């Protein structure tokens, strides 16, 4: 094996390493994006739930005020 063949082999090896790193980066970004989307959906669900609970609290406060005014 002469120096030109060695350089060609090292060049191919460097390309494979770069492609592997790029693929790993893409996979990590896909995983992070999926996680972000799930967390965003969970946040929206919690906001809806909190809104419903806050409405129930407000309704109960109104009922308490009505009962206090009757007595």
Contact map, one row per residue, 1 for C-alpha under 8 A:
11101100000000000000000000000000000000000000000000000000000000000000000
11111100000000000000000000000000000000000000000000000000000000000000000
11111110000000000000000000000000000000000000000000000000000000000000000
01111111000000000000000000000000000000000000000000000000000000000000000
11111111100000000000000000000000000000000000000000000000000000000000000
11111111110000000000000000000000000000000000000000000000000000000000000
00111111111000000000000000000000000000000000000000000000000000000000000
00011111111100000000000000000000000000000000000000000000000000000000000
00001111111110000000000000000000000000000000000000000000000000000000000
00000111111111000000000000000000000000000000000000000000000000000000000
00000011111111100000000000000000000000000000000000000000000000000000000
00000001111111110000000000000000000000000000000000000000000000000000000
00000000111111111000000000000000000000000000000000000000000000000000000
00000000011111111100000000000000000000000000000000000000000000000000000
00000000001111111110000000000000000000000000000000000000000000000000000
00000000000111111111000000000000000000000000000000000000000000000000000
00000000000011111111100000000000000000000000000000000000000000000000000
00000000000001111111110000000000000000000000000000000000000000000000000
00000000000000111111111000000000000000000000000000000000000000000000000
00000000000000011111111100000000000000000000000000000000000000000000000
00000000000000001111111110000000000000000000000000000000000000000000000
00000000000000000111111111000000000000000000000000000000000000000000000
00000000000000000011111111100000000000000000000000000000000000000000000
00000000000000000001111111110000000000000000000000000000000000000000000
00000000000000000000111111111000000000000000000000000000000000000000000
00000000000000000000011111111100000000000000000000000000000000000000000
00000000000000000000001111111110000000000000000000000000000000000000000
00000000000000000000000111111111000000000000000000000000000000000000000
00000000000000000000000011111111100000000000000000000000000000000000000
00000000000000000000000001111111110000000000000000000000000000000000000
00000000000000000000000000111111111000000000000000000000000000000000000
00000000000000000000000000011111111100000000000000000000000000000000000
00000000000000000000000000001111111110000000000000000000000000000000000
00000000000000000000000000000111111111000000000000000000000000000000000
00000000000000000000000000000011111111100000000000000000000000000000000
00000000000000000000000000000001111111110000000000000000000000000000000
00000000000000000000000000000000111111111000000000000000000000000000000
00000000000000000000000000000000011111111100000000000000000000000000000
00000000000000000000000000000000001111111110000000000000000000000000000
00000000000000000000000000000000000111111111000000000000000000000000000
00000000000000000000000000000000000011111111100000000000000000000000000
00000000000000000000000000000000000001111111110000000000000000000000000
00000000000000000000000000000000000000111111111000000000000000000000000
00000000000000000000000000000000000000011111111100000000000000000000000
00000000000000000000000000000000000000001111111110000000000000000000000
00000000000000000000000000000000000000000111111111000000000000000000000
00000000000000000000000000000000000000000011111111100000000000000000000
00000000000000000000000000000000000000000001111111110000000000000000000
00000000000000000000000000000000000000000000111111111000000000000000000
00000000000000000000000000000000000000000000011111111100000000000000000
00000000000000000000000000000000000000000000001111111110000000000000000
00000000000000000000000000000000000000000000000111111111000000000000000
00000000000000000000000000000000000000000000000011111111100000000000000
00000000000000000000000000000000000000000000000001111111110000000000000
00000000000000000000000000000000000000000000000000111111111000000000000
00000000000000000000000000000000000000000000000000011111111100000000000
00000000000000000000000000000000000000000000000000001111111110000000000
00000000000000000000000000000000000000000000000000000111111111000000000
00000000000000000000000000000000000000000000000000000011111111100000000
00000000000000000000000000000000000000000000000000000001111111110000000
00000000000000000000000000000000000000000000000000000000111111111000000
00000000000000000000000000000000000000000000000000000000011111111100000
00000000000000000000000000000000000000000000000000000000001111111110000
00000000000000000000000000000000000000000000000000000000000111111111000
00000000000000000000000000000000000000000000000000000000000011111111100
00000000000000000000000000000000000000000000000000000000000001111111110
00000000000000000000000000000000000000000000000000000000000000111111111
00000000000000000000000000000000000000000000000000000000000000011111111
00000000000000000000000000000000000000000000000000000000000000001111111
00000000000000000000000000000000000000000000000000000000000000000111111
00000000000000000000000000000000000000000000000000000000000000000011111
